[in-house]
Structures are given as structure tokens and as C-alpha cells.
Amino acid sequence: MLNNAIDLNRYRQLLVQHTRVQIPDFLQPDAAETLHRCLRDDIPFALAERSGGSSHTIDSETYAAMDEAARQALLSKAYARAKSEFQFSYDSYMIVRAVKESWAPNPLHTVLEFLNSPEFLMFARRLTGEPTVNRVSAQGTRYRPGQFLTRHQDREDGENRVCAFVINLSKHWDSDWGGLLQFHDESDRLVDSFVPYWNTLSLFRVPQSHTVSLVAPWAGADRLAITGWFLAD
């Protein structure tokens, strides 16, 4: 599944220097195509959102049954709070939960198995320089026009998150469409942006202030990805 031609030493050095790196051609082409089609066509996404002041997930069946007016109403509430609070709205498929609860299998379940294989964990340890990395969590994500994730640092009590990752699986993404992974300094000034280019791995150390910018109403596709964290004991 992983592209065997990745220059591991180069990207490890860039991660050390900048605390973040984007690696092109991360997966083998056939694997990337399969996962793109799966995310685009087959996944029963739930809605992860924070329009009411606390994090909330609307299950896939309820979400699928919502009309456009109801969806837009939730977005409008999130926009109002986003002026001064941490807010988000995006579509999510929790792969770890899906596997544990034996949901109908799909290629994302295979990805989770691969990301936790001895071979990939060794790759993750070498790339990050962190020998304690021992597992990977992941979810499928879809950002549709109007969805977003405001500034936060990915801290989570009870999880030792070493690095966050995004495997980008949207084709022909244009930076004008938004959905950029943006990084901020200690004064909340924007210092770097990663465009979600096809078949790239965006990787950054945690904690680190970042956002996913609003996907524009004119975006020509959904922003599809597999996201998660490299975890240590």
C-alpha cells in the first residue's frame, strides 16, 4: 500500500526542522484510487459538529435523512459561534469504532489494519524519530462546501499523540477551493499552509495550532481524506 520510493531520510529531516512536512505520492497509485472511490461513493458518513457549544455527532442514518435546510441551519449556528469559539463541521467515519463494532467492512478497515502493522509502525517510528509510537488511530473525513475546523492544537487527555496525519485523497484540488491545512504561531499568526494535494501525506507534531479552512461554496469536489494520530504509551 505504501509507496516504497519515499525518501524517508529527507522527510524525517524536514519534520525535525519545521515540525511539519507534506510527502507526495504517499500511497501506491492503485491503493490511492481504491480509497478515493471508497470515500467518495461507499462510506456512510456521520456529521461531526460543534454548533451548540459542545462537540456532537449526528449518526449516519439521521444525517442522511436531513434535508438541506436543516444542514444549513446547523452550519449557520456554527458560523455564528466560530467568531469567538472553537467550532467545526465535517463528515466523519470512525474507523476504529467501525472495526470494533463489526460494521459492514470496507477498504478503510483494511487501512486501519495496515497502519497498525509492524511494518508501518516501524516506518512511523523512523519518520518521526519517536521509538515509542506503537499504534495509529484513524477516521475517514469528508469536508463539503461550507464545512471547516477552526484553530486548535489536537491535545486530548488520555491519548499520547505524537503526530497528526492527513492522507489526502481528493483529485485535482485547487487551492481556491479552501480546505487548506493551516498552521499558526504562538501569536495565532498564520505561518504555513498545506494544500490537500492528491495522494499526499500531511504530517505534523502535536501539539501544534492549526485549522482546516472553510471549503468554498464553489469547490469542485469534496475534500476527502484519512486522518488520525500516531500514538505512544
Residue frames as qw, qx, qy, qz and C-alpha x, y, z in Angstrom:
[[0.000, 0.884, 0.468, 0.000, 0.00, 0.00, 0.00],
 [0.269, -0.860, 0.110, 0.420, 2.82, 2.41, 0.90],
 [0.596, 0.777, -0.190, 0.070, 4.98, 3.88, -1.87],
 [0.893, -0.270, 0.030, 0.359, 8.34, 2.14, -1.46],
 [0.572, 0.453, 0.043, 0.683, 10.21, 5.01, -3.14],
 [0.280, -0.939, -0.111, -0.169, 9.62, 7.52, -0.31],
 [0.483, 0.463, -0.425, 0.609, 12.87, 9.23, 0.71],
 [0.629, -0.640, -0.437, 0.071, 12.48, 8.62, 4.43],
 [0.582, -0.256, -0.176, 0.752, 15.66, 10.43, 5.50],
 [0.121, 0.309, 0.215, 0.919, 14.73, 13.60, 3.62],
 [0.413, -0.609, -0.374, -0.565, 11.27, 13.87, 5.11],
 [0.691, -0.512, -0.403, 0.313, 12.45, 12.99, 8.61],
 [0.449, -0.078, -0.083, 0.886, 14.90, 15.90, 8.42],
 [0.109, -0.418, -0.290, -0.854, 12.19, 18.27, 7.20],
 [0.591, -0.625, -0.469, -0.200, 9.91, 17.18, 10.04],
 [0.644, -0.377, -0.299, 0.595, 12.69, 17.85, 12.54],
 [0.293, 0.077, 0.074, 0.950, 13.40, 21.28, 11.06],
 [0.230, -0.245, -0.242, -0.910, 9.84, 22.52, 10.62],
 [0.325, 0.058, 0.755, -0.566, 7.70, 20.26, 12.91],
 [0.691, 0.474, 0.388, -0.384, 5.54, 19.50, 9.84],
 [0.117, -0.328, 0.744, 0.570, 6.02, 18.03, 6.40],
 [0.769, 0.398, 0.180, -0.467, 4.00, 17.05, 3.34],
 [0.376, -0.279, 0.825, 0.316, 5.04, 13.92, 1.47],
 [0.605, 0.391, -0.247, -0.648, 3.88, 13.48, -2.17],
 [0.704, 0.237, -0.623, -0.246, 2.95, 10.13, -3.75],
 [0.395, -0.457, 0.657, -0.451, 2.48, 8.57, -0.33],
 [0.770, 0.052, 0.590, -0.237, 0.44, 5.53, -1.35],
 [0.304, -0.017, 0.803, 0.512, 0.84, 3.24, -4.30],
 [0.265, 0.060, -0.308, -0.912, -1.39, 4.54, -7.13],
 [0.455, -0.256, -0.775, -0.356, -3.85, 1.63, -7.10],
 [0.341, -0.401, -0.711, 0.467, -4.32, 1.92, -3.34],
 [0.015, 0.260, 0.139, -0.955, -4.95, 5.66, -3.57],
 [0.358, -0.059, -0.523, -0.771, -7.53, 5.15, -6.31],
 [0.448, -0.332, -0.829, -0.051, -9.35, 2.46, -4.33],
 [0.257, -0.423, -0.569, 0.656, -9.54, 4.61, -1.21],
 [0.118, 0.135, -0.129, -0.975, -10.66, 7.65, -3.18],
 [0.438, -0.196, -0.650, -0.589, -13.58, 5.71, -4.66],
 [0.429, -0.375, -0.785, 0.241, -14.46, 4.26, -1.27],
 [0.142, -0.364, -0.373, 0.842, -14.57, 7.67, 0.42],
 [0.203, 0.095, -0.296, -0.929, -16.43, 9.24, -2.49],
 [0.542, -0.066, -0.569, -0.615, -19.08, 6.56, -3.04],
 [0.657, -0.154, -0.735, -0.065, -19.37, 4.00, -0.26],
 [0.295, -0.017, -0.667, 0.684, -18.92, 5.44, 3.22],
 [0.323, -0.741, -0.547, -0.218, -21.94, 6.11, 5.50],
 [0.293, 0.290, -0.320, 0.853, -20.60, 9.34, 6.95],
 [0.318, -0.735, -0.534, 0.272, -21.82, 10.81, 10.21],
 [0.153, 0.821, 0.021, 0.550, -21.72, 14.56, 10.87],
 [0.586, -0.346, -0.370, 0.633, -19.22, 15.78, 13.45],
 [0.078, 0.689, 0.182, 0.697, -20.13, 19.30, 14.50],
 [0.382, -0.310, -0.515, 0.701, -19.99, 21.83, 17.33],
 [0.032, -0.532, -0.331, -0.779, -22.75, 24.31, 16.55],
 [0.540, -0.705, -0.351, -0.296, -24.31, 24.21, 20.03],
 [0.247, -0.818, 0.389, -0.344, -21.25, 24.92, 22.16],
 [0.607, -0.401, 0.684, -0.052, -20.22, 21.27, 22.65],
 [0.143, 0.330, -0.830, -0.427, -18.93, 18.57, 20.34],
 [0.714, 0.213, 0.453, -0.490, -21.65, 16.40, 18.86],
 [0.026, -0.176, 0.860, 0.478, -22.01, 13.61, 16.30],
 [0.711, 0.259, 0.138, -0.639, -25.14, 13.02, 14.25],
 [0.617, -0.086, 0.773, 0.119, -25.27, 9.36, 13.23],
 [0.108, -0.140, 0.692, 0.700, -25.12, 8.43, 9.57],
 [0.051, 0.496, 0.841, 0.210, -28.80, 7.46, 9.20],
 [0.055, -0.821, -0.409, 0.395, -30.09, 10.64, 10.81],
 [0.163, -0.565, 0.301, 0.751, -27.61, 12.73, 8.85],
 [0.148, 0.073, 0.787, 0.595, -28.57, 11.13, 5.54],
 [0.007, 0.646, 0.759, 0.081, -32.24, 11.87, 6.24],
 [0.128, -0.664, -0.205, 0.707, -31.66, 15.57, 6.98],
 [0.491, 0.772, 0.339, 0.220, -32.79, 17.99, 4.30],
 [0.522, 0.386, -0.035, 0.760, -30.59, 20.81, 3.04],
 [0.235, -0.781, -0.048, -0.577, -32.37, 23.42, 5.14],
 [0.800, -0.599, -0.026, -0.012, -31.60, 21.51, 8.35],
 [0.819, 0.009, -0.004, 0.574, -27.96, 21.10, 7.38],
 [0.283, 0.575, 0.034, 0.767, -27.61, 24.77, 6.56],
 [0.479, -0.794, -0.092, -0.362, -29.24, 25.73, 9.86],
 [0.853, -0.432, -0.010, 0.292, -26.54, 23.82, 11.76],
 [0.633, 0.256, 0.067, 0.728, -23.83, 25.48, 9.68],
 [0.026, -0.765, -0.108, -0.635, -25.28, 28.92, 10.36],
 [0.673, -0.733, -0.033, -0.094, -25.19, 28.27, 14.11],
 [0.845, -0.181, 0.063, 0.499, -21.59, 27.08, 13.86],
 [0.423, 0.537, 0.103, 0.722, -20.60, 30.16, 11.83],
 [0.287, -0.851, -0.077, -0.433, -22.05, 32.47, 14.49],
 [0.769, -0.627, 0.087, 0.084, -20.10, 30.80, 17.29],
 [0.840, 0.158, 0.070, 0.515, -16.91, 30.47, 15.23],
 [0.161, 0.868, -0.045, 0.468, -16.36, 34.22, 15.55],
 [0.234, -0.736, 0.445, -0.453, -15.16, 33.70, 19.11],
 [0.755, -0.324, 0.523, -0.225, -15.14, 29.95, 19.90],
 [0.109, -0.276, 0.911, 0.286, -13.66, 26.69, 18.68],
 [0.736, 0.337, 0.277, -0.517, -16.11, 25.27, 16.16],
 [0.077, -0.280, 0.847, 0.445, -16.18, 22.64, 13.43],
 [0.783, 0.326, 0.287, -0.445, -18.39, 20.87, 10.93],
 [0.273, 0.470, -0.762, -0.351, -17.22, 17.93, 8.83],
 [0.921, 0.005, -0.156, -0.356, -18.28, 14.43, 7.89],
 [0.161, -0.570, 0.783, -0.190, -16.65, 11.56, 9.75],
 [0.926, -0.017, -0.324, -0.193, -16.36, 7.78, 9.65],
 [0.403, -0.687, 0.566, -0.213, -14.69, 6.49, 12.84],
 [0.686, 0.332, -0.633, -0.132, -12.71, 3.53, 11.55],
 [0.094, 0.255, -0.857, 0.438, -11.54, 2.28, 14.94],
 [0.527, 0.065, 0.510, -0.677, -15.12, 2.16, 16.22],
 [0.760, 0.326, -0.244, -0.506, -16.35, 0.59, 12.97],
 [0.521, 0.321, -0.789, 0.046, -13.85, -2.25, 13.27],
 [0.081, -0.143, 0.807, -0.567, -14.50, -2.83, 16.99],
 [0.552, 0.211, 0.458, -0.664, -18.26, -2.92, 16.45],
 [0.396, 0.089, 0.865, 0.293, -18.05, -5.04, 13.28],
 [0.448, 0.632, 0.092, -0.625, -19.71, -2.58, 10.94],
 [0.848, 0.486, 0.211, 0.027, -20.03, -3.65, 7.31],
 [0.633, -0.364, 0.319, 0.604, -16.45, -3.96, 6.08],
 [0.495, 0.866, 0.061, 0.034, -14.96, -1.60, 3.52],
 [0.727, 0.420, -0.215, 0.499, -11.41, -0.71, 2.38],
 [0.117, -0.782, 0.289, -0.540, -10.96, 1.78, 5.23],
 [0.854, -0.466, 0.183, -0.142, -10.96, -1.12, 7.69],
 [0.910, 0.190, -0.007, 0.368, -8.04, -2.60, 5.77],
 [0.283, 0.744, -0.200, 0.572, -6.25, 0.75, 6.00],
 [0.524, -0.723, 0.270, -0.361, -6.51, 0.72, 9.80],
 [0.966, -0.177, 0.152, 0.115, -5.03, -2.79, 9.86],
 [0.718, 0.481, -0.055, 0.500, -2.20, -1.63, 7.59],
 [0.007, 0.813, -0.213, 0.542, -1.48, 1.48, 9.69],
 [0.634, -0.611, 0.374, -0.291, -1.11, -0.72, 12.77],
 [0.965, 0.181, -0.143, 0.125, 1.02, -3.38, 11.11],
 [0.712, -0.512, 0.137, 0.461, 4.60, -3.89, 12.36],
 [0.579, 0.268, 0.323, 0.699, 5.94, -2.66, 9.03],
 [0.053, 0.794, 0.239, 0.556, 4.07, 0.65, 9.08],
 [0.553, -0.829, -0.073, 0.041, 4.71, 1.25, 12.78],
 [0.725, -0.251, 0.186, 0.613, 8.42, 0.85, 12.09],
 [0.354, 0.520, 0.320, 0.708, 8.08, 3.36, 9.24],
 [0.252, -0.885, -0.229, -0.316, 6.29, 5.78, 11.58],
 [0.689, -0.654, 0.018, 0.313, 8.99, 5.46, 14.24],
 [0.640, -0.005, 0.269, 0.720, 11.74, 6.09, 11.73],
 [0.185, 0.672, 0.349, 0.626, 9.93, 9.02, 10.12],
 [0.350, -0.878, -0.140, -0.296, 9.14, 10.75, 13.42],
 [0.337, 0.479, -0.606, 0.538, 12.24, 9.71, 15.31],
 [0.544, -0.391, 0.380, -0.638, 9.94, 8.53, 18.12],
 [0.287, 0.170, -0.942, -0.032, 10.62, 4.89, 19.08],
 [0.226, 0.128, 0.774, -0.577, 7.60, 4.83, 21.41],
 [0.580, 0.195, -0.200, -0.765, 4.99, 5.05, 18.61],
 [0.198, -0.080, 0.974, -0.078, 3.01, 1.82, 19.00],
 [0.299, 0.519, 0.800, -0.004, -0.39, 2.34, 17.36],
 [0.011, -0.016, -0.318, -0.948, -2.30, 4.54, 14.94],
 [0.304, 0.548, 0.662, -0.411, -5.88, 5.80, 15.15],
 [0.065, -0.028, 0.540, 0.839, -7.74, 6.90, 12.03],
 [0.406, 0.571, 0.574, -0.423, -11.02, 8.14, 10.63],
 [0.343, 0.401, 0.566, 0.634, -12.34, 8.86, 7.18],
 [0.001, -0.607, -0.284, 0.742, -13.19, 12.53, 6.71],
 [0.295, 0.517, 0.568, 0.568, -15.15, 14.50, 4.14],
 [0.040, -0.512, -0.213, 0.831, -15.38, 18.28, 4.09],
 [0.318, 0.630, 0.630, 0.324, -18.17, 19.54, 1.87],
 [0.153, 0.499, 0.110, 0.846, -18.66, 23.17, 0.78],
 [0.410, -0.708, -0.052, -0.573, -19.20, 25.32, 3.85],
 [0.874, -0.448, -0.165, 0.092, -17.56, 22.91, 6.30],
 [0.223, 0.762, -0.388, 0.468, -14.49, 23.83, 8.36],
 [0.789, -0.404, -0.355, 0.298, -12.41, 23.28, 11.51],
 [0.011, -0.945, 0.128, -0.300, -11.23, 26.30, 13.49],
 [0.295, 0.631, -0.606, 0.384, -7.97, 26.76, 15.38],
 [0.855, -0.470, 0.124, -0.182, -6.97, 24.08, 17.90],
 [0.016, -0.719, 0.694, -0.028, -3.90, 22.07, 18.95],
 [0.786, 0.112, -0.578, -0.189, -5.04, 18.41, 18.91],
 [0.038, -0.307, 0.796, -0.520, -4.43, 17.88, 22.62],
 [0.757, -0.263, -0.388, -0.456, -6.53, 15.07, 24.06],
 [0.443, -0.511, 0.612, -0.409, -6.49, 13.87, 27.66],
 [0.832, -0.084, 0.518, -0.181, -5.68, 10.18, 27.89],
 [0.853, 0.459, 0.160, 0.187, -4.01, 9.97, 24.47],
 [0.438, -0.609, 0.341, 0.567, -0.30, 10.49, 23.89],
 [0.658, 0.719, 0.222, 0.038, -0.50, 11.95, 20.39],
 [0.600, -0.330, 0.305, 0.662, 2.96, 12.19, 18.86],
 [0.016, -0.180, 0.449, 0.875, 1.97, 13.38, 15.40],
 [0.587, 0.509, 0.420, -0.468, -1.23, 14.06, 13.48],
 [0.241, -0.132, 0.737, 0.617, -1.57, 12.95, 9.88],
 [0.599, 0.543, 0.221, -0.545, -3.79, 13.53, 6.87],
 [0.395, 0.003, 0.780, 0.486, -3.72, 11.23, 3.83],
 [0.354, 0.501, 0.018, -0.790, -5.26, 13.47, 1.16],
 [0.372, 0.143, 0.884, 0.245, -7.43, 11.65, -1.36],
 [0.411, 0.777, 0.314, -0.359, -9.16, 14.37, -3.39],
 [0.642, 0.224, 0.441, 0.586, -8.19, 14.63, -7.03],
 [0.291, 0.512, 0.302, 0.749, -7.23, 17.88, -8.78],
 [0.312, -0.784, -0.434, 0.314, -7.74, 20.01, -5.68],
 [0.298, 0.654, 0.073, 0.691, -7.44, 23.76, -6.33],
 [0.337, -0.144, -0.501, 0.784, -6.17, 25.98, -3.51],
 [0.244, -0.182, -0.097, -0.947, -9.01, 28.42, -4.34],
 [0.623, -0.348, -0.606, -0.352, -11.42, 25.74, -3.10],
 [0.464, -0.643, 0.345, -0.503, -10.24, 26.18, 0.51],
 [0.978, -0.183, -0.078, -0.061, -9.88, 23.18, 2.79],
 [0.475, 0.613, -0.489, 0.399, -6.28, 24.15, 3.49],
 [0.779, -0.455, -0.311, 0.297, -4.43, 22.76, 6.49],
 [0.171, 0.817, -0.133, 0.535, -3.13, 25.97, 8.04],
 [0.710, -0.267, -0.423, 0.496, -0.58, 26.42, 10.84],
 [0.138, -0.915, -0.052, -0.377, -0.28, 29.26, 13.34],
 [0.436, 0.311, -0.560, 0.632, 2.43, 30.52, 15.68],
 [0.321, -0.349, -0.704, 0.529, 2.10, 31.32, 19.37],
 [0.101, 0.302, 0.153, -0.936, 0.57, 34.69, 18.49],
 [0.542, 0.496, 0.641, -0.221, -2.05, 32.98, 16.29],
 [0.292, 0.694, -0.323, -0.573, -0.48, 34.38, 13.13],
 [0.928, 0.334, 0.145, -0.075, -0.68, 32.20, 10.03],
 [0.264, -0.712, 0.578, 0.299, 2.76, 30.81, 9.23],
 [0.046, -0.236, 0.893, 0.380, 2.21, 27.92, 6.79],
 [0.750, 0.246, 0.189, -0.585, -0.44, 26.18, 4.68],
 [0.253, -0.126, 0.918, 0.279, -0.68, 22.74, 3.09],
 [0.619, 0.218, -0.252, -0.711, -2.96, 22.32, 0.09],
 [0.740, -0.083, 0.632, -0.216, -4.64, 18.86, 0.19],
 [0.406, 0.522, -0.594, -0.458, -2.99, 17.69, -3.00],
 [0.931, 0.084, -0.204, -0.290, -3.82, 14.23, -4.33],
 [0.950, -0.028, -0.250, 0.188, -2.12, 11.31, -2.58],
 [0.250, 0.587, -0.462, 0.616, -0.04, 13.39, -0.18],
 [0.635, -0.482, -0.537, 0.276, 0.64, 12.75, 3.50],
 [0.050, -0.752, 0.175, -0.634, 0.46, 15.86, 5.67],
 [0.763, -0.310, -0.483, 0.296, 2.20, 15.15, 8.98],
 [0.033, 0.706, -0.239, 0.666, 2.82, 17.44, 11.94],
 [0.364, -0.016, -0.758, 0.541, 3.88, 17.19, 15.55],
 [0.470, -0.699, -0.390, -0.371, 1.33, 17.57, 18.33],
 [0.199, 0.800, 0.492, -0.279, 0.54, 19.93, 19.96],
 [0.269, -0.063, 0.354, 0.894, 0.56, 22.49, 17.16],
 [0.324, 0.558, 0.348, -0.681, -2.00, 25.20, 16.41],
 [0.076, -0.028, 0.755, 0.650, -3.79, 24.51, 13.12],
 [0.546, 0.391, 0.316, -0.670, -7.07, 24.82, 11.23],
 [0.358, 0.270, 0.772, 0.450, -8.82, 23.41, 8.19],
 [0.133, 0.238, -0.045, -0.961, -10.04, 26.46, 6.30],
 [0.600, 0.416, 0.407, -0.548, -13.60, 26.72, 5.05],
 [0.396, 0.152, 0.773, 0.472, -14.28, 24.70, 1.90],
 [0.151, 0.232, -0.147, -0.950, -15.56, 27.24, -0.60],
 [0.637, 0.389, 0.438, -0.500, -19.15, 27.11, -1.93],
 [0.638, 0.643, -0.254, -0.340, -17.70, 26.82, -5.46],
 [0.331, -0.462, 0.817, 0.095, -15.38, 23.89, -4.65],
 [0.609, 0.320, -0.518, -0.508, -15.44, 21.38, -7.47],
 [0.700, -0.030, -0.714, 0.012, -15.28, 18.32, -5.19],
 [0.708, -0.692, -0.031, -0.139, -15.44, 17.21, -1.56],
 [0.095, 0.699, -0.660, 0.259, -12.23, 17.26, 0.46],
 [0.962, -0.153, -0.179, -0.141, -11.65, 13.55, 1.14],
 [0.189, 0.635, -0.671, 0.333, -9.00, 12.19, 3.50],
 [0.826, -0.336, -0.438, 0.115, -7.99, 9.63, 6.07],
 [0.000, 0.738, -0.340, 0.583, -6.87, 11.44, 9.21],
 [0.849, -0.454, -0.269, 0.012, -5.62, 10.45, 12.63],
 [0.241, -0.858, 0.419, -0.174, -2.69, 10.29, 15.00],
 [0.673, 0.240, -0.641, 0.280, 0.48, 8.34, 15.69],
 [0.633, -0.685, 0.041, -0.359, 0.13, 7.33, 19.34],
 [0.435, 0.363, -0.724, 0.393, 2.61, 6.28, 22.02],
 [0.628, -0.480, -0.592, 0.158, 2.33, 4.79, 25.52]]
